[in-house]
């Protein structure tokens, strides 16, 4: 009779967390321990010991496991947490792939981590101009880029509780942990709206890890409530990585959010995460996935709700990416109809930010994808005028997209002026979405180098990006 797998306890220590992550991905790929071991040239016994936190995984083996399992950087990011928790016993003979030396293994260089699609909590992704003139995103040390004002603002707003395994003393004595975490998350969302993802993401990851530990010390309704908060944090974490341009990691966290939302049987949260997955698919230029996930979100959402409108809107962009103008227009018509006639306009509802102006801005983005750049530019201009002042990052995205549409409509001077308005917002928020659009604008404007406004924008843009040496 086969032995029942040992129940893992990721909340006990960092090494247990890594083992649980490894088992999650191995089972997700439907591999046995010996099968996974064969793929990375170690024994199945060692895989089992790492999963049960009996052995510590080396960086080389973690990278091999990551490649074999296709984790999108999850294992590489989890590995640094095990360093302080490592045991001092001798390593197993097969604990590293062939050709590695014994003793402590060096950490992966930042360039390798960036190439694998990972985002270290010790680094930030920033735009860099290559020798050929292209704009790429590279990982730089956080301390070299963050300024005290931004970091201090996030720290004060977030609280950043550092809680040892098995303890929850970071919470105020008269506030339930779930309510406290929800309050912290709302503060982080507000910080993200102003500062962008790079000043917030490490705190969000800390809180996800904290919730995992707290779940191990609770049961019943409290445990389910913590799992729901963890799902909400995971969705937010996916958004932060999406805005930072790390789509593979964004996929990982939105997938986790979807799994946890199913586990707590919350259809509203599941519909919201499904709609967010459709949005991410659109950002990744995958029209089939965007349309199908959006339809799934609509089927889960309550009728005539914001969530149904979100599904219609993100599905519309999928149709645009597929070149289907008729289906795109029809879906945006549905989204606008739903948003204009909501039965419950409570600000506490998920997607409370969704308003007709937001739908119009997304429609302008789709018109640009369809090649109707003049109509897209007009749509962005109308949406920008109605944005709340606190949505600075969204304003930057719309300005940058409007500038690209203006350039492609043959209006270089106007495009350069609009792009110059977006540039300060890009530097403040470090949003890869804004920088990505401005990089495209830089390319579009290169043919009009004699126009003074164009020269001014391109010089200013060149001054805020790093340069390859």
Residue pairs with C-beta under 8 A, 6 or more apart in sequence:
5 23
6 52
8 16
8 19
8 20
8 23
8 51
8 52
8 53
9 16
9 20
9 216
10 16
10 17
10 19
10 20
10 21
10 212
10 216
11 17
11 165
11 166
11 212
11 213
11 214
11 215
11 216
11 217
12 53
12 165
12 166
12 216
13 53
13 85
13 165
14 81
14 82
14 84
14 85
15 53
15 56
15 82
15 85
15 86
16 53
17 78
17 81
17 82
17 209
17 212
18 50
18 53
18 57
18 75
18 78
18 79
18 81
18 82
19 50
19 51
19 52
19 53
20 51
21 71
21 74
21 75
21 78
22 47
22 50
22 51
22 57
22 65
22 75
23 51
25 65
25 69
25 71
25 74
25 75
26 33
26 36
26 47
26 51
26 69
28 69
29 36
29 69
29 70
31 39
31 69
32 44
33 44
33 45
33 47
33 48
33 51
34 43
34 44
34 47
35 44
36 44
36 47
36 65
36 68
36 69
37 43
37 44
37 45
37 46
37 47
38 44
39 68
40 61
40 64
40 65
40 68
40 97
41 64
41 94
41 97
41 98
42 61
42 94
42 95
42 96
42 97
43 92
43 94
46 55
46 92
46 94
46 95
49 55
49 92
50 56
50 57
55 87
55 91
55 92
55 95
56 82
56 85
56 86
56 87
57 65
57 75
57 79
57 82
57 95
58 91
58 95
58 96
58 100
58 105
59 79
59 105
59 106
59 107
59 108
60 96
60 97
60 100
60 105
61 95
61 96
61 97
62 75
62 76
62 79
63 75
63 76
63 108
63 112
63 116
64 97
65 71
65 75
66 73
66 74
66 75
66 76
66 116
69 75
71 252
72 117
72 248
72 249
72 251
72 252
73 113
73 116
73 117
73 118
73 119
73 248
73 249
73 252
74 249
74 252
76 108
76 113
76 116
76 118
77 118
77 119
77 120
77 121
77 249
80 107
80 120
81 209
91 102
96 105
110 120
110 123
110 139
110 140
110 141
111 138
111 139
113 120
113 123
113 139
114 125
114 137
114 138
114 139
117 246
117 247
117 248
117 249
118 246
118 249
119 125
119 139
119 201
119 241
119 244
119 246
119 249
120 139
121 142
121 201
121 202
121 205
122 141
122 142
123 139
123 140
123 141
123 142
124 139
124 140
124 141
124 142
124 145
124 146
124 198
124 430
125 137
125 138
125 139
125 140
125 198
125 244
125 245
125 246
125 430
125 432
126 137
126 138
126 139
126 140
126 145
126 430
126 465
126 466
127 135
127 136
127 137
127 432
127 435
127 439
127 464
127 465
127 466
128 135
128 136
128 137
128 138
128 465
128 466
128 467
128 468
129 135
129 462
129 465
129 466
129 467
129 468
130 136
130 468
131 468
135 435
135 436
135 439
135 442
135 465
137 245
137 432
137 435
138 466
140 466
142 198
142 202
145 198
145 430
146 198
146 199
150 195
150 199
151 199
153 191
153 194
153 195
153 199
154 188
154 191
154 195
154 199
154 200
154 203
155 203
157 187
157 188
157 190
157 191
158 184
158 187
158 188
158 191
158 200
158 203
158 207
159 170
159 184
159 187
160 203
160 206
161 170
161 171
161 206
161 207
161 210
162 170
162 206
163 169
163 170
163 210
163 213
165 213
166 213
166 216
166 217
168 177
168 213
168 214
168 217
170 210
171 177
171 180
172 180
175 183
177 214
177 226
178 222
178 225
178 226
178 229
181 207
181 211
181 226
181 229
181 233
182 229
182 232
184 207
185 207
185 229
185 232
185 233
185 236
188 200
188 203
188 204
188 236
189 236
190 390
191 199
191 200
192 199
192 200
192 236
192 239
192 240
192 243
192 393
193 390
193 391
193 392
193 393
193 394
194 390
194 392
194 393
194 429
195 428
195 429
196 243
196 393
196 428
196 429
196 430
196 431
197 239
197 240
197 241
197 243
197 244
197 429
197 430
197 431
198 244
198 430
199 430
200 240
201 237
201 240
201 241
201 244
204 233
204 236
204 237
204 240
205 237
207 233
208 230
208 233
208 234
208 237
211 226
211 229
211 230
211 233
212 230
214 226
215 223
215 226
215 227
215 230
218 226
224 264
227 260
227 263
227 264
228 260
228 261
228 264
228 266
228 269
230 260
231 256
231 257
231 260
231 261
231 263
231 264
231 266
231 269
231 273
232 257
232 269
234 253
234 254
234 256
234 257
234 260
235 253
235 254
235 257
235 269
235 272
235 273
235 276
237 253
238 249
238 250
238 251
238 252
238 253
238 254
238 256
238 257
238 276
238 280
239 250
239 276
241 247
241 249
241 250
241 253
242 250
242 279
242 280
242 283
243 393
243 431
243 432
243 433
244 430
244 431
244 432
245 432
245 433
245 435
245 436
246 432
247 280
247 283
247 284
250 280
251 280
254 273
254 276
254 277
254 280
255 277
257 273
257 276
258 270
258 273
258 274
258 277
261 269
261 270
261 273
262 270
267 300
268 301
268 302
268 307
268 350
269 350
270 300
271 297
271 300
271 301
271 307
271 311
272 297
272 307
272 310
272 350
272 351
274 293
274 296
274 297
274 300
274 311
275 293
275 294
275 297
275 301
275 307
275 310
275 311
275 314
275 351
277 293
277 297
278 289
278 290
278 291
278 293
278 294
278 296
278 297
278 311
278 314
278 315
278 318
279 290
279 314
279 317
281 289
281 290
281 293
281 318
282 290
282 314
282 317
282 318
282 321
283 433
285 321
286 321
287 318
287 319
287 320
287 321
287 322
288 318
288 322
289 318
290 314
290 315
290 317
290 318
290 321
291 315
291 318
291 319
291 322
293 314
294 311
294 312
294 313
294 314
294 315
294 316
294 318
295 311
295 315
296 311
297 307
297 310
297 311
297 314
298 308
298 311
298 312
298 315
300 307
301 307
301 308
301 310
301 311
302 308
304 338
304 341
304 342
304 343
305 338
305 342
305 343
305 344
305 349
306 338
306 339
306 342
306 349
306 350
306 351
306 352
306 354
307 350
307 351
308 338
309 334
309 335
309 338
309 339
309 342
309 351
309 354
309 359
310 335
310 351
310 354
312 331
312 332
312 334
312 335
312 338
313 331
313 332
313 335
313 354
313 359
313 362
314 362
315 331
316 327
316 328
316 329
316 331
316 332
316 335
316 362
316 363
316 366
317 328
317 362
317 365
317 366
317 369
319 325
319 327
319 328
319 331
319 366
320 328
320 366
320 367
320 369
320 370
321 369
323 370
325 370
328 366
328 370
332 359
332 362
332 363
332 366
335 359
336 356
336 359
336 360
339 354
339 355
339 356
339 359
340 356
346 352
353 391
355 386
357 382
357 383
357 386
357 387
358 383
360 379
360 382
360 383
361 379
361 380
361 383
361 384
361 394
361 398
363 379
364 375
364 376
364 377
364 378
364 379
364 380
364 383
364 398
364 401
364 402
364 405
365 376
365 401
367 373
367 375
367 376
367 379
368 376
368 401
368 404
368 405
368 408
373 404
373 405
373 406
373 408
373 409
374 405
374 409
376 401
376 402
376 405
377 402
377 405
377 406
377 409
377 411
380 398
380 399
380 401
380 402
380 405
381 402
383 398
384 395
384 398
384 399
384 402
387 394
387 395
387 398
392 425
392 428
392 429
393 425
393 429
393 431
393 434
395 425
396 422
396 425
396 426
396 429
396 431
396 434
397 422
397 431
397 433
397 434
397 437
399 418
399 419
399 421
399 422
399 425
400 418
400 419
400 422
400 426
400 433
400 434
400 437
400 438
400 441
401 437
402 418
403 415
403 416
403 418
403 419
403 422
403 437
403 438
403 441
404 415
404 437
404 440
404 441
404 444
406 414
406 415
406 418
407 415
407 441
407 444
407 445
408 444
412 445
412 448
412 451
412 453
412 454
413 451
413 453
413 454
415 441
415 444
415 445
415 454
416 445
416 451
416 453
416 454
416 456
416 457
416 458
417 453
417 457
419 438
419 441
419 445
419 457
419 461
420 453
420 456
420 457
420 460
422 434
422 437
422 438
423 438
423 457
423 460
423 461
423 464
425 431
425 434
426 434
426 435
426 438
426 464
427 464
435 465
438 461
441 457
442 457
442 458
442 461
445 454
445 457
445 458
446 458
448 454
449 455
449 458
